[in-house]
């Protein structure tokens, strides 16, 4: 199998095998989930993903599968080599059935995931005294007298996710030695969080938190006997132990007061029945302050810190869930952010007059798309930038996935200038068309605009339909990806590299003759590639044929600045993510305007440098006057310059907007300055005009808002899409893919695989 090819693993769990009279095994019942795997996946990563998917323990887990065509013998996967071999056996299959079983082994507290399927109690199993601490999710236990709701609920449920109603927590034993000593130091301040009868708390939530910390500090576990909004009764988890506490609400107030408490433990303390009360919400409360300072606080670091400071052993997913809760407490709810979109859009346009912020929902009121363009961006583009827009899309890694569409321009210094962006539920032709319609409405201009964008995704038709006199230049980067992907022949890495080089040279060639030489070179390498190039509408991507003004910009990667901004804010709720992008644009405008105040030249720094490089070539050129404003310039080549029409036969002046060396030679002969023949877009004056308007903060972004307008009354709920399990794939560009070192097999000398994945049948298989 070629490296990187994916296969769908149908993971089944909870069922049983039946064997028919022929010895064939049939799997019945249970749950099934599908995940993508490939030969680069590690077995440990695969087990973790399966454990998360089915909420089961890792160590008792056994992974098995059938060989193709054999339903009588189960094969066990126990390491990376087994996993690769399984994938190889199913090389010709799109899917593989995998059976997840839990082996019948004694519970090992040192390796338990602490998920729902791995819980135990002291009455069910004896845990060694020196076992490391573990912690489990705060979920209901069957023998509770009171069934409390989960303390953390999914955003999809219409429940306040900040309500924390803990449930029974399984006791686990403390560490001994130095780790226990560290734990005691870390929890010493919690030992007096419960003082006795008469102690008051502002809310039930505050009392529960204090009770949990008290139990952790004193190393015991408790069980709720009554647990509601106005009374809480708790007893020690150990059978027969008299420790008990009862608190209830003081009449006519929200205060909770401890009414009864027996603080005596007759259980054997930390030796047998003591443990810790630890929940996901407790983890969140511990890490919340650190998460404020370090937003990139990793779950594995959370695991290490909790172990070091409190002696409690979390697993990765418990730390991850605790971090998610803490983030929501700090940042606000995703669901609430979507509901705030109507008033948020109104606030954007209110605080930034002339801006456009609008959204749409689907029939079920779920979020569909959001468009934002600030007046400062619109004004800067129309007054100071070339009529050139780059369109690109960026995948969001947020909880509800989605895409970010970006329209950017090039300022006078050839830096990215953000014009507009949109958050959409999925990248479709319809969503791109909607984005362009909003952009057209925001720009309010009839000037001809050149777009640099992919030719797919409906853009080819929508751009020319929506914008009058527009030009669509195909992005060379995306074309390269298509070319390499569409080639059917077997080409080595070196051959692909040469094809890409010739393809790029053909695109940048200013004259028809140079373009023809490049594609003739491609034809020598591959007739298939040559035919592809000829049929790809060169009028839309080559300098030699393109009729619009691209200023020698042939790719649309100007949207990468949005990618970096979105990467910094993708975990935030949608309104906060948009506001982060707003603040980034605001900061960029302020910084660049301040920098330009120090410039003393007529042109921007990058354009001054380009003009200087062209001027250095003039000394070797000879100028001859032909007629009127037409001149002949001789050097390595003979070019004709029409000074009145800003035209040179080398095409350099027309393509860039700056005089080429031939034009500069003529300009010098007639006693004029080259600055008089540069495009106005490259002047410092135009640059400052681009950044002359400011973006203002949007008020009350983080607060629930009310509005009586019709738009404010619209209900918006999160989209139905959710982030899938596993690590997100990274966006790759065709040219980078081609330039990567390609594998070569040491056995068969073939390209694209190594010895371990070679299809040559050997004795070891």
TAPEVEN-V426326 format. One line per field, one symbol per residue. ss: DSSP state (H for helix, E for strand, - for the rest). psi: psi as a letter, one per 20 degrees, with the letter a starting at -180 (. if undefined). burial: b if it has 24 or more other ideal C-beta (glycine too) atoms within 12 Angstrom, else e. A space follows every 50 residues. Layout:
# TAPEVEN-V426326
ss=???
psi=???
burial=???
This chain:
# TAPEVEN-V426326
ss=-----EEEEEEEE--EEEE-----EEEE--EEEEEEEE----HHHHHHHH HHHH------EEEEEE-------EEEE--HHHHHHHHHH-----EEEEEE EE-------------HHH-------------------------------- ---------------------------HHHHHHHHHHHHH---------E E--HHHHHHHHHHHHHHH---EEEEEE---EEEEEE-------EEEEEE- -----EEEEEEE------HHH--------HHHHHHHHHHHHHH-----HH HHHHHHHHHH-----HHHHHHHHHHHHHHHH--HHHHHH-HHHHHHHHHH H----EEEEEE----EEEEEEEE-HHHHHHHHHH---EEEEEEEE----- --EEEEEEEE-----EEEEEEEEE----HHHHHHHHHHHHHHH------E EEE-----HHHHHHHH----EEEE-HHHHHHHHHHH------HHHHHHHH HHHHHHHH---HHHHHHHHHHHHHH-HHHHHHHH---HHH---------- ------HHHHHHHHHHHHH----HHHHHHHHHHHHHHHHHHHHHHH---- --E-HHHHHHHHHHH--HHH-EEEE----EEEEE---EEEEE----EE-- -HHHHH----HHHHHHHHH----HHHH--HHHEHHHHHHH---------- ----------------E----------------HHHHHH----E------ E---HHH--------
psi=pqpipqqponppqiaqpqpahjjppppqaaqpqpqpqrjipqhggggggg ghgjlrqggipppqrqqpjojhppppoiaghgghgghhhkhjqhrppppp qoqnqqpoiijphkahijqrrhihqppqhjqqqrqrqnqqqhjqhpoqqq iprqhhqmqoiiponqapppqqqqqrbhhhggghghjhiihkhphapipq qhrgghgggggghghghjlrqrpphpnaiiqppqrqhppipipqqpqrpp qjrjqppohqpojppirkbiggiqaqoprghggghhigghhghnhkoqhh hgggghgghijporrghgggghggggghhhhrqgghghhigghgghhghg impirporrqrrhjjqpgqppppqhhggghghhiqqmpppprqppqkrhk crqppporrpaijkrpopgqrqprhqorgghgggghghgghhhlqjqppp porqiakihgghghhhppkqqoppphghhgggghhiphroprggghghgg ghgghhgiphqhghghhghhhhhhgohghghgghjjmhhiiqhhhphaoi kjoiqkjiihhhghghhhjhiqqghhghhggghgggggggghgghhiipi rhrqghhggghghhhiihhjqppppepcjpqpppchroqppnhhjlpqii ihghhhiqprhgghgghhhjkrphhikqqhijqhghghhhkhqqpqqpql hjqpqqqirhghippprqqiqqprrrpqqqpqqghhghiqpqqppigijr qjrahhjqipprhh.
burial=bbbeebbebbbbbeeeeeeeeeeeeebeeeebbbbbbbbbbebeebbbbb bbbbbbbbbbbbbbbbeeeeeeeebebeeeeebbbbbbbbeeeeebbbbb bbeeeebebeebbbbbbbbbbbeeeebeeebbbbbbbbbbbeebeeebeb bbbebeeeeebeebbbbbbbbbbbbeeeebeebbebbeebeebbeeeebe bebbbbbbbbbbbbbbbbbbbbbbebbeeebbbbbbbbeebebbbbbbbe eeeeebbbeebeeebebeebebbbbbbbbbbbbbbbbbebbeeeeebebe ebbebbbebbbbbbbbbbbbbbbbbbbbbbbbbbbbbbbbbbbbbbbbbb bbebbbbbbbbeeeebbbbbbbbbbbbbbbbbbbbbbbbbbbbbbbbbbb bbbbbbbbbbbbbbbbbbbbbbbbbbbeeebbbbbbbbbbebbeeeeebb bbbbbebbbbebbbebbeebbbbbbbbbbbbbbbeebeeebeeebbbebb ebbbbbbbbbbeeebeebbebbeebbeebbebbeebebebbbbbbbebbb bbbbbbbbbbbbbebbbebbbbbbbbbbbbbbbbbbebbeebbeebeeee eebbbebbebbeebbebbeebebeeeeeeebbbeeebebbbbbeebbbbb bbbbbbbbbbbbbbbbbbeeeeebbebbbbbbbbebbbbbbbbbbbebee beeebeeeeebeebebbbbeeeeebeeeeebebbbeebeeebbeeeeeee ebbbebbbeeeeeee
